[in-house]
Amino acid sequence: MFTGLTITFLKEFATGLWLTFPLLATLLAVIIVLGQIIGKREGWSRVDSLYWSFVTATTVGYGDFRPAKTASKITAILIACLGLLLSGIVIAIAVRSGTVALAAAGA
């Protein structure tokens, strides 16, 4: 089921995530905290605030929750930028893992 290429990729990917875990965890924590601050300011529940912060961080932006206050909107921009940074780091780890796996497989 799993070939050597897949195993190598998964090992490299897991190692990359492990090495960057402090950075990834910090980015996630900041996104969550900022989302909770905005949610409190906007009168949303904690779950709605968490949901909104991750929808914003992933730049999906469904629009079902929207901040009305100017400071909240500015903070939403920060959350989106942090989300892009977080996504970029994970993608970079995946690309590196794929490159190493392909090189090991001789492809």
The first five atom37 places (N, CA, C, CB, O) and aatype in JSON, in Angstrom:
{
  "aatype": [12, 13, 16, 7, 10, 16, 9, 16, 13, 10, 11, 6, 13, 0, 16, 7, 10, 17, 10, 16, 13, 14, 10, 10, 0, 16, 10, 10, 0, 19, 9, 9, 19, 10, 7, 5, 9, 9, 7, 11, 1, 6, 7, 17, 15, 1, 19, 3, 15, 10, 18, 17, 15, 13, 19, 16, 0, 16, 16, 19, 7, 18, 7, 3, 13, 1, 14, 0, 11, 16, 0, 15, 11, 9, 16, 0, 9, 10, 9, 0, 4, 10, 7, 10, 10, 10, 15, 7, 9, 19, 9, 0, 9, 0, 19, 1, 15, 7, 16, 19, 0, 10, 0, 0, 0, 7, 0],
  "atom_mask": [
    [1, 1, 1, 1, 1],
    [1, 1, 1, 1, 1],
    [1, 1, 1, 1, 1],
    [1, 1, 1, 0, 1],
    [1, 1, 1, 1, 1],
    [1, 1, 1, 1, 1],
    [1, 1, 1, 1, 1],
    [1, 1, 1, 1, 1],
    [1, 1, 1, 1, 1],
    [1, 1, 1, 1, 1],
    [1, 1, 1, 1, 1],
    [1, 1, 1, 1, 1],
    [1, 1, 1, 1, 1],
    [1, 1, 1, 1, 1],
    [1, 1, 1, 1, 1],
    [1, 1, 1, 0, 1],
    [1, 1, 1, 1, 1],
    [1, 1, 1, 1, 1],
    [1, 1, 1, 1, 1],
    [1, 1, 1, 1, 1],
    [1, 1, 1, 1, 1],
    [1, 1, 1, 1, 1],
    [1, 1, 1, 1, 1],
    [1, 1, 1, 1, 1],
    [1, 1, 1, 1, 1],
    [1, 1, 1, 1, 1],
    [1, 1, 1, 1, 1],
    [1, 1, 1, 1, 1],
    [1, 1, 1, 1, 1],
    [1, 1, 1, 1, 1],
    [1, 1, 1, 1, 1],
    [1, 1, 1, 1, 1],
    [1, 1, 1, 1, 1],
    [1, 1, 1, 1, 1],
    [1, 1, 1, 0, 1],
    [1, 1, 1, 1, 1],
    [1, 1, 1, 1, 1],
    [1, 1, 1, 1, 1],
    [1, 1, 1, 0, 1],
    [1, 1, 1, 1, 1],
    [1, 1, 1, 1, 1],
    [1, 1, 1, 1, 1],
    [1, 1, 1, 0, 1],
    [1, 1, 1, 1, 1],
    [1, 1, 1, 1, 1],
    [1, 1, 1, 1, 1],
    [1, 1, 1, 1, 1],
    [1, 1, 1, 1, 1],
    [1, 1, 1, 1, 1],
    [1, 1, 1, 1, 1],
    [1, 1, 1, 1, 1],
    [1, 1, 1, 1, 1],
    [1, 1, 1, 1, 1],
    [1, 1, 1, 1, 1],
    [1, 1, 1, 1, 1],
    [1, 1, 1, 1, 1],
    [1, 1, 1, 1, 1],
    [1, 1, 1, 1, 1],
    [1, 1, 1, 1, 1],
    [1, 1, 1, 1, 1],
    [1, 1, 1, 0, 1],
    [1, 1, 1, 1, 1],
    [1, 1, 1, 0, 1],
    [1, 1, 1, 1, 1],
    [1, 1, 1, 1, 1],
    [1, 1, 1, 1, 1],
    [1, 1, 1, 1, 1],
    [1, 1, 1, 1, 1],
    [1, 1, 1, 1, 1],
    [1, 1, 1, 1, 1],
    [1, 1, 1, 1, 1],
    [1, 1, 1, 1, 1],
    [1, 1, 1, 1, 1],
    [1, 1, 1, 1, 1],
    [1, 1, 1, 1, 1],
    [1, 1, 1, 1, 1],
    [1, 1, 1, 1, 1],
    [1, 1, 1, 1, 1],
    [1, 1, 1, 1, 1],
    [1, 1, 1, 1, 1],
    [1, 1, 1, 1, 1],
    [1, 1, 1, 1, 1],
    [1, 1, 1, 0, 1],
    [1, 1, 1, 1, 1],
    [1, 1, 1, 1, 1],
    [1, 1, 1, 1, 1],
    [1, 1, 1, 1, 1],
    [1, 1, 1, 0, 1],
    [1, 1, 1, 1, 1],
    [1, 1, 1, 1, 1],
    [1, 1, 1, 1, 1],
    [1, 1, 1, 1, 1],
    [1, 1, 1, 1, 1],
    [1, 1, 1, 1, 1],
    [1, 1, 1, 1, 1],
    [1, 1, 1, 1, 1],
    [1, 1, 1, 1, 1],
    [1, 1, 1, 0, 1],
    [1, 1, 1, 1, 1],
    [1, 1, 1, 1, 1],
    [1, 1, 1, 1, 1],
    [1, 1, 1, 1, 1],
    [1, 1, 1, 1, 1],
    [1, 1, 1, 1, 1],
    [1, 1, 1, 1, 1],
    [1, 1, 1, 0, 1],
    [1, 1, 1, 1, 1]
  ],
  "atom_positions": [
    [[0.82, -1.19, 0.0], [0.0, 0.0, 0.0], [0.87, 1.26, 0.0], [-0.93, -0.01, 1.21], [0.69, 2.15, -0.84]],
    [[1.79, 1.33, 0.94], [2.7, 2.48, 0.98], [4.02, 2.1, 0.34], [2.92, 2.97, 2.44], [4.6, 1.07, 0.66]],
    [[4.47, 2.93, -0.56], [5.75, 2.66, -1.21], [6.85, 3.37, -0.43], [5.74, 3.12, -2.69], [6.58, 4.13, 0.51]],
    [[8.08, 3.12, -0.82], [9.21, 3.78, -0.18], [9.14, 5.3, -0.33], [0.0, 0.0, 0.0], [9.54, 6.05, 0.56]],
    [[8.62, 5.73, -1.48], [8.47, 7.16, -1.73], [7.51, 7.79, -0.72], [7.98, 7.4, -3.17], [7.78, 8.85, -0.16]],
    [[6.38, 7.12, -0.51], [5.38, 7.63, 0.43], [5.91, 7.65, 1.85], [4.11, 6.79, 0.37], [5.73, 8.63, 2.58]],
    [[6.57, 6.57, 2.25], [7.13, 6.49, 3.61], [8.17, 7.58, 3.82], [7.75, 5.1, 3.86], [8.19, 8.25, 4.85]],
    [[9.04, 7.76, 2.84], [10.07, 8.81, 2.95], [9.42, 10.18, 3.06], [11.02, 8.78, 1.74], [9.82, 11.0, 3.89]],
    [[8.4, 10.44, 2.23], [7.71, 11.72, 2.29], [7.1, 11.94, 3.67], [6.62, 11.8, 1.21], [7.27, 13.0, 4.27]],
    [[6.38, 10.93, 4.17], [5.71, 11.07, 5.47], [6.71, 11.28, 6.6], [4.86, 9.83, 5.75], [6.46, 12.08, 7.51]],
    [[7.84, 10.57, 6.55], [8.87, 10.76, 7.58], [9.44, 12.17, 7.53], [9.99, 9.73, 7.4], [9.59, 12.82, 8.57]],
    [[9.75, 12.64, 6.34], [10.3, 13.99, 6.19], [9.27, 15.05, 6.61], [10.74, 14.24, 4.74], [9.62, 16.04, 7.26]],
    [[8.02, 14.84, 6.23], [6.96, 15.79, 6.57], [6.77, 15.85, 8.08], [5.64, 15.4, 5.88], [6.67, 16.93, 8.65]],
    [[6.72, 14.68, 8.72], [6.57, 14.64, 10.18], [7.75, 15.31, 10.87], [6.44, 13.19, 10.68], [7.57, 16.03, 11.85]],
    [[8.96, 15.08, 10.36], [10.15, 15.72, 10.94], [10.07, 17.24, 10.79], [11.43, 15.17, 10.28], [10.38, 17.98, 11.72]],
    [[9.67, 17.69, 9.61], [9.54, 19.12, 9.38], [8.51, 19.76, 10.3], [0.0, 0.0, 0.0], [8.74, 20.83, 10.85]],
    [[7.36, 19.09, 10.46], [6.34, 19.6, 11.38], [6.86, 19.62, 12.81], [5.06, 18.76, 11.29], [6.6, 20.56, 13.56]],
    [[7.59, 18.58, 13.19], [8.13, 18.5, 14.55], [9.12, 19.66, 14.8], [8.83, 17.14, 14.77], [9.09, 20.29, 15.85]],
    [[9.98, 19.91, 13.83], [10.99, 20.96, 14.0], [10.38, 22.36, 14.04], [12.01, 20.89, 12.88], [10.88, 23.25, 14.72]],
    [[9.3, 22.55, 13.31], [8.67, 23.87, 13.27], [7.49, 23.98, 14.22], [8.21, 24.18, 11.86], [6.8, 25.0, 14.24]],
    [[7.24, 22.95, 15.02], [6.09, 22.95, 15.91], [6.02, 24.18, 16.81], [6.13, 21.72, 16.77], [4.93, 24.75, 16.94]],
    [[7.11, 24.63, 17.43], [6.98, 25.83, 18.27], [6.46, 27.05, 17.49], [8.34, 26.17, 18.9], [5.63, 27.8, 18.0]],
    [[6.94, 27.23, 16.29], [6.49, 28.35, 15.46], [5.03, 28.16, 15.05], [7.37, 28.49, 14.21], [4.23, 29.09, 15.15]],
    [[4.68, 26.96, 14.6], [3.31, 26.69, 14.18], [2.34, 26.84, 15.35], [3.21, 25.29, 13.58], [1.26, 27.41, 15.2]],
    [[2.73, 26.32, 16.51], [1.86, 26.42, 17.69], [1.68, 27.87, 18.12], [2.45, 25.61, 18.85], [0.59, 28.27, 18.52]],
    [[2.75, 28.66, 18.03], [2.65, 30.08, 18.39], [1.72, 30.8, 17.43], [4.04, 30.74, 18.37], [0.87, 31.59, 17.87]],
    [[1.85, 30.56, 16.14], [0.96, 31.19, 15.17], [-0.49, 30.79, 15.42], [1.37, 30.81, 13.74], [-1.38, 31.64, 15.38]],
    [[-0.73, 29.51, 15.67], [-2.09, 29.06, 15.97], [-2.64, 29.72, 17.23], [-2.11, 27.54, 16.12], [-3.8, 30.14, 17.26]],
    [[-1.8, 29.81, 18.25], [-2.24, 30.43, 19.51], [-2.59, 31.9, 19.31], [-1.15, 30.29, 20.58], [-3.59, 32.38, 19.84]],
    [[-1.77, 32.62, 18.56], [-2.04, 34.04, 18.3], [-3.34, 34.2, 17.51], [-0.87, 34.69, 17.53], [-4.14, 35.08, 17.8]],
    [[-3.55, 33.34, 16.51], [-4.79, 33.39, 15.73], [-6.0, 33.14, 16.63], [-4.76, 32.34, 14.58], [-7.01, 33.85, 16.53]],
    [[-5.91, 32.16, 17.5], [-7.01, 31.85, 18.39], [-7.28, 32.99, 19.37], [-6.72, 30.56, 19.17], [-8.43, 33.4, 19.55]],
    [[-6.22, 33.51, 19.98], [-6.39, 34.6, 20.96], [-6.97, 35.84, 20.29], [-5.05, 34.94, 21.63], [-7.9, 36.45, 20.82]],
    [[-6.43, 36.22, 19.14], [-6.98, 37.39, 18.44], [-8.43, 37.17, 18.04], [-6.13, 37.7, 17.2], [-9.24, 38.09, 18.13]],
    [[-8.77, 35.96, 17.61], [-10.16, 35.65, 17.26], [-11.07, 35.77, 18.47], [0.0, 0.0, 0.0], [-12.2, 36.25, 18.35]],
    [[-10.59, 35.32, 19.62], [-11.41, 35.43, 20.83], [-11.59, 36.9, 21.27], [-10.76, 34.63, 21.97], [-12.66, 37.28, 21.74]],
    [[-10.55, 37.69, 21.1], [-10.65, 39.11, 21.44], [-11.68, 39.79, 20.53], [-9.26, 39.81, 21.29], [-12.53, 40.54, 21.0]],
    [[-11.6, 39.52, 19.25], [-12.56, 40.11, 18.31], [-13.97, 39.6, 18.62], [-12.19, 39.78, 16.85], [-14.92, 40.38, 18.61]],
    [[-14.1, 38.32, 18.88], [-15.41, 37.75, 19.2], [-16.04, 38.39, 20.41], [0.0, 0.0, 0.0], [-17.24, 38.67, 20.43]],
    [[-15.24, 38.63, 21.42], [-15.76, 39.28, 22.63], [-16.2, 40.7, 22.3], [-14.7, 39.29, 23.76], [-17.26, 41.16, 22.75]],
    [[-15.39, 41.4, 21.52], [-15.7, 42.78, 21.14], [-16.96, 42.85, 20.27], [-14.51, 43.4, 20.39], [-17.74, 43.8, 20.36]],
    [[-17.15, 41.82, 19.44], [-18.29, 41.81, 18.52], [-19.53, 41.14, 19.11], [-17.9, 41.11, 17.24], [-20.61, 41.2, 18.52]],
    [[-19.38, 40.5, 20.27], [-20.52, 39.86, 20.91], [-20.82, 38.46, 20.41], [0.0, 0.0, 0.0], [-21.97, 38.0, 20.49]],
    [[-19.82, 37.76, 19.89], [-19.98, 36.39, 19.4], [-19.67, 35.4, 20.52], [-19.07, 36.13, 18.18], [-19.02, 35.75, 21.5]],
    [[-20.15, 34.17, 20.35], [-19.81, 33.12, 21.31], [-18.36, 32.7, 21.1], [-20.77, 31.9, 21.18], [-17.74, 33.04, 20.09]],
    [[-17.83, 31.95, 22.04], [-16.44, 31.49, 21.92], [-16.25, 30.55, 20.73], [-15.99, 30.79, 23.2], [-15.25, 30.63, 20.02]],
    [[-17.22, 29.67, 20.53], [-17.13, 28.73, 19.41], [-17.22, 29.49, 18.08], [-18.24, 27.66, 19.5], [-16.47, 29.21, 17.15]],
    [[-18.14, 30.44, 18.0], [-18.26, 31.25, 16.78], [-16.98, 32.04, 16.53], [-19.46, 32.2, 16.87], [-16.55, 32.19, 15.38]],
    [[-16.38, 32.54, 17.59], [-15.12, 33.29, 17.46], [-13.99, 32.4, 16.96], [-14.73, 33.92, 18.79], [-13.2, 32.81, 16.11]],
    [[-13.92, 31.17, 17.49], [-12.9, 30.22, 17.05], [-13.11, 29.87, 15.58], [-12.93, 28.94, 17.92], [-12.18, 29.87, 14.78]],
    [[-14.36, 29.57, 15.24], [-14.7, 29.26, 13.85], [-14.33, 30.41, 12.94], [-16.2, 28.94, 13.73], [-13.69, 30.21, 11.9]],
    [[-14.72, 31.61, 13.3], [-14.44, 32.79, 12.46], [-12.94, 33.0, 12.29], [-15.08, 34.04, 13.07], [-12.48, 33.32, 11.19]],
    [[-12.17, 32.84, 13.37], [-10.73, 33.09, 13.28], [-10.07, 32.11, 12.31], [-10.08, 32.99, 14.67], [-9.16, 32.49, 11.58]],
    [[-10.51, 30.84, 12.3], [-9.9, 29.89, 11.39], [-10.4, 30.05, 9.96], [-10.17, 28.48, 11.87], [-9.65, 29.82, 9.01]],
    [[-11.64, 30.45, 9.79], [-12.14, 30.74, 8.45], [-11.38, 31.95, 7.89], [-13.68, 31.02, 8.46], [-11.05, 31.97, 6.7]],
    [[-11.1, 32.92, 8.72], [-10.35, 34.1, 8.29], [-8.88, 33.75, 8.04], [-10.46, 35.22, 9.34], [-8.3, 34.18, 7.05]],
    [[-8.28, 32.96, 8.95], [-6.87, 32.61, 8.81], [-6.61, 31.78, 7.56], [-6.4, 31.84, 10.04], [-5.54, 31.89, 6.96]],
    [[-7.57, 30.96, 7.17], [-7.39, 30.17, 5.96], [-7.82, 30.94, 4.71], [-8.18, 28.87, 6.07], [-7.78, 30.4, 3.61]],
    [[-8.23, 32.15, 4.89], [-8.69, 33.08, 3.84], [-9.89, 32.55, 3.07], [-7.56, 33.38, 2.86], [-10.12, 32.92, 1.92]],
    [[-10.66, 31.67, 3.7], [-11.89, 31.17, 3.09], [-12.94, 32.28, 3.11], [-12.41, 29.91, 3.82], [-13.51, 32.62, 2.07]],
    [[-13.18, 32.84, 4.29], [-14.07, 33.98, 4.43], [-15.49, 33.75, 3.95], [0.0, 0.0, 0.0], [-15.91, 34.35, 2.97]],
    [[-16.22, 32.9, 4.62], [-17.59, 32.61, 4.22], [-18.5, 33.84, 4.31], [-18.16, 31.49, 5.09], [-19.44, 33.97, 3.53]],
    [[-18.22, 34.73, 5.24], [-19.03, 35.93, 5.37], [-20.21, 35.79, 6.31], [0.0, 0.0, 0.0], [-20.99, 36.73, 6.46]],
    [[-20.36, 34.63, 6.95], [-21.47, 34.48, 7.88], [-21.25, 35.27, 9.17], [-21.67, 33.01, 8.2], [-22.21, 35.66, 9.83]],
    [[-20.0, 35.51, 9.53], [-19.65, 36.4, 10.63], [-18.73, 37.47, 10.07], [-18.97, 35.63, 11.82], [-17.76, 37.17, 9.38]],
    [[-19.05, 38.71, 10.36], [-18.22, 39.82, 9.89], [-18.04, 40.81, 11.02], [-18.86, 40.52, 8.65], [-19.01, 41.19, 11.67]],
    [[-16.79, 41.23, 11.27], [-16.6, 42.26, 12.28], [-17.16, 43.6, 11.81], [-15.1, 42.4, 12.62], [-17.03, 43.96, 10.64]],
    [[-17.78, 44.32, 12.72], [-18.39, 45.61, 12.38], [-17.52, 46.78, 12.81], [-19.77, 45.73, 13.03], [-17.59, 47.87, 12.23]],
    [[-16.7, 46.56, 13.82], [-15.88, 47.64, 14.36], [-14.56, 47.75, 13.61], [-15.63, 47.43, 15.85], [-14.01, 46.75, 13.15]],
    [[-14.05, 48.98, 13.49], [-12.83, 49.23, 12.73], [-11.64, 48.47, 13.29], [-12.53, 50.73, 12.71], [-10.88, 47.87, 12.54]],
    [[-11.47, 48.5, 14.61], [-10.32, 47.8, 15.22], [-10.41, 46.3, 14.95], [-10.27, 48.07, 16.74], [-9.39, 45.65, 14.74]],
    [[-11.62, 45.76, 14.96], [-11.8, 44.34, 14.67], [-11.45, 44.02, 13.23], [-13.24, 43.91, 14.97], [-10.87, 42.97, 12.95]],
    [[-11.8, 44.9, 12.32], [-11.47, 44.69, 10.91], [-9.97, 44.71, 10.68], [-12.14, 45.76, 10.04], [-9.44, 43.92, 9.91]],
    [[-9.28, 45.62, 11.36], [-7.82, 45.69, 11.23], [-7.18, 44.43, 11.8], [-7.27, 46.96, 11.96], [-6.23, 43.89, 11.23]],
    [[-7.7, 43.96, 12.92], [-7.19, 42.73, 13.52], [-7.47, 41.54, 12.62], [-7.82, 42.51, 14.91], [-6.67, 40.61, 12.56]],
    [[-8.59, 41.56, 11.91], [-8.91, 40.48, 10.96], [-7.87, 40.41, 9.86], [-10.31, 40.7, 10.35], [-7.52, 39.32, 9.4]],
    [[-7.38, 41.55, 9.42], [-6.32, 41.57, 8.41], [-5.06, 40.9, 8.97], [-6.0, 43.03, 7.97], [-4.4, 40.13, 8.27]],
    [[-4.74, 41.19, 10.22], [-3.58, 40.56, 10.87], [-3.77, 39.05, 10.95], [-3.37, 41.15, 12.28], [-2.84, 38.29, 10.68]],
    [[-4.97, 38.61, 11.32], [-5.25, 37.17, 11.4], [-5.07, 36.52, 10.03], [-6.69, 36.92, 11.93], [-4.5, 35.43, 9.93]],
    [[-5.55, 37.18, 8.98], [-5.41, 36.62, 7.63], [-3.93, 36.51, 7.24], [-6.16, 37.5, 6.61], [-3.52, 35.52, 6.64]],
    [[-3.14, 37.52, 7.58], [-1.7, 37.48, 7.27], [-1.0, 36.36, 8.04], [-1.04, 38.83, 7.6], [-0.16, 35.66, 7.48]],
    [[-1.35, 36.2, 9.31], [-0.77, 35.12, 10.1], [-1.19, 33.76, 9.54], [-1.21, 35.24, 11.58], [-0.39, 32.82, 9.54]],
    [[-2.42, 33.66, 9.07], [-2.88, 32.42, 8.46], [-2.13, 32.09, 7.19], [0.0, 0.0, 0.0], [-1.8, 30.93, 6.93]],
    [[-1.85, 33.12, 6.39], [-1.06, 32.9, 5.18], [0.34, 32.43, 5.53], [-1.0, 34.17, 4.33], [0.89, 31.55, 4.87]],
    [[0.93, 33.02, 6.55], [2.26, 32.61, 7.01], [2.24, 31.16, 7.48], [2.74, 33.54, 8.14], [3.13, 30.37, 7.13]],
    [[1.25, 30.81, 8.27], [1.11, 29.44, 8.76], [0.96, 28.46, 7.6], [-0.09, 29.33, 9.71], [1.64, 27.43, 7.56]],
    [[0.07, 28.77, 6.67], [-0.13, 27.9, 5.5], [1.14, 27.79, 4.67], [-1.28, 28.42, 4.64], [1.48, 26.7, 4.21]],
    [[1.83, 28.89, 4.49], [3.06, 28.9, 3.71], [4.14, 28.02, 4.31], [0.0, 0.0, 0.0], [4.87, 27.33, 3.59]],
    [[4.24, 28.04, 5.63], [5.24, 27.2, 6.3], [4.91, 25.72, 6.1], [5.3, 27.53, 7.82], [5.8, 24.93, 5.79]],
    [[3.65, 25.35, 6.27], [3.25, 23.95, 6.09], [3.46, 23.51, 4.64], [1.77, 23.75, 6.51], [3.92, 22.39, 4.38]],
    [[3.14, 24.38, 3.69], [3.35, 24.05, 2.27], [4.84, 23.91, 1.97], [2.73, 25.13, 1.37], [5.24, 23.01, 1.24]],
    [[5.66, 24.79, 2.54], [7.11, 24.7, 2.33], [7.66, 23.38, 2.88], [7.82, 25.9, 3.01], [8.53, 22.76, 2.27]],
    [[7.15, 22.96, 4.02], [7.58, 21.68, 4.59], [7.18, 20.53, 3.66], [6.96, 21.46, 6.0], [7.96, 19.61, 3.43]],
    [[5.97, 20.6, 3.12], [5.49, 19.55, 2.21], [6.32, 19.51, 0.93], [4.0, 19.77, 1.87], [6.66, 18.43, 0.44]],
    [[6.64, 20.67, 0.38], [7.45, 20.72, -0.85], [8.83, 20.14, -0.59], [7.56, 22.17, -1.38], [9.35, 19.36, -1.39]],
    [[9.44, 20.53, 0.53], [10.76, 20.0, 0.86], [10.7, 18.49, 1.05], [11.31, 20.68, 2.13], [11.58, 17.76, 0.59]],
    [[9.67, 18.03, 1.72], [9.52, 16.58, 1.95], [9.38, 15.84, 0.63], [8.31, 16.29, 2.85], [9.97, 14.78, 0.44]],
    [[8.6, 16.39, -0.28], [8.45, 15.78, -1.6], [9.74, 15.76, -2.38], [0.0, 0.0, 0.0], [10.06, 14.78, -3.05]],
    [[10.49, 16.85, -2.3], [11.78, 16.94, -2.99], [12.76, 15.9, -2.45], [12.37, 18.35, -2.84], [13.44, 15.22, -3.22]],
    [[12.83, 15.78, -1.13], [13.74, 14.81, -0.53], [13.3, 13.38, -0.89], [13.8, 14.99, 1.01], [14.13, 12.54, -1.21]],
    [[11.99, 13.12, -0.83], [11.5, 11.78, -1.15], [11.77, 11.41, -2.61], [9.99, 11.69, -0.86], [12.18, 10.29, -2.9]],
    [[11.56, 12.34, -3.5], [11.84, 12.07, -4.91], [13.33, 11.85, -5.18], [11.32, 13.21, -5.77], [13.71, 10.99, -5.97]],
    [[14.16, 12.64, -4.51], [15.61, 12.48, -4.67], [16.06, 11.12, -4.14], [16.37, 13.61, -3.95], [16.92, 10.47, -4.73]],
    [[15.48, 10.7, -3.01], [15.84, 9.4, -2.44], [15.38, 8.26, -3.33], [15.23, 9.24, -1.03], [16.02, 7.21, -3.37]],
    [[14.28, 8.44, -4.04], [13.75, 7.4, -4.9], [14.46, 7.36, -6.24], [12.27, 7.59, -5.11], [14.27, 6.45, -7.04]],
    [[15.29, 8.37, -6.48], [16.04, 8.41, -7.73], [15.21, 8.91, -8.89], [0.0, 0.0, 0.0], [15.55, 8.67, -10.05]],
    [[14.13, 9.61, -8.59], [13.25, 10.13, -9.66], [13.71, 11.48, -10.14], [11.81, 10.22, -9.19], [13.09, 12.06, -11.04]]
  ]
}
